[in-house]
Amino acid sequence: MPHVARPPQPLSAMAHGQPGRICGVRMTPDQVAWLAALGLPVGEDVVVLRRAPFGGPLHVRAGSGAEFALDLDCALGIDVVPAAAFIR
């Protein structure tokens, strides 16, 4: 079966446990630099571990093993390509 590329989606739309790879960040240059310094640069693998109720923060794990809590607005600005298996 041929591989079909999946379109990017906001990190906030990722299903619980679904791995993906950051492919873009729609934020100010300072915010992009802050995310990269934090450990979430473009190209980083991520997976959503938990979602707080009522639009609260997302708990995500980066491919490096670091874990972060990102508010919903931040997660909306991070574009991710869903993947079958980047992170275990």
N, C-alpha and C positions, 0 to 999 in steps of 0.2 A: 504494500500500500504506500503511495507516495506521501511524503511529509508535506503538510499544509501549514504555512505560517499563520499564527494567530495574530489578530490585530491588537495593538496596545490598548490598555484600559487603565483607569486610575487605580492606584493601590487600594483605595477605599472600596473598590468594587470586587476585589479578589475574594474568592471563597475561602473560608476557614481551612487552613492546611494546604491550600493550593500554592505551589512554588511558582516563582516568576523571576524575571530579571528586569532591573530598572533600565529603561531605554530612553528616558527623557524626564526633565523636571521643568514644569511651567511655573517658575517663581522668579523673583528678582535675582540678579547675579550674586548679591550678598547671601541670600537664602540658599542658593545652589552651592556656594562655597561652604556655607555652614553645614549643610547636609553631607557634603563630601568629607569635610573635616571630622564630622561625627562618625563616619563610616558607612554612609549611604550614597556613594557616588554613582553616576551613570555606569552601568555595566555590572553593578553588584547584584548578587542573587538574594532574594528575600522570600519569606513565607509569613503569612498572617497566622499568629498563634492564638490570639484571643481578640474579641471585640467587646468593648464596654457597651452596656445597653444605652438606649436613648441618644445615639449619635456621639457617644463618648470616644475616647482614644482607642487606637488599634495597637496591640502588642505584636511587634514583628521581630523576626530573627533574620539577621544578615548572614550571608554565606560564610563570613568570618567567625560566626558563632555569637557575635554581640547581639544583644536584645535591646529594643527601643520601644517606648510608648510615643506614638505620634497622634496628634489631634487630628480630627476629621478634615479640617481645612488643609493641613499639611499633606495628608494622605491623598486628598483630591488633586493636588498639584504634582504628584509623582506618577509618571506613566510607567506601566509594567507590561511586559510581554509574558503572558502565562506560559508555563512550561510543564511538560509531563514529569520531569524529574531533574531539578537542579540541586535541591537541598534535601538531605535525609535527616 
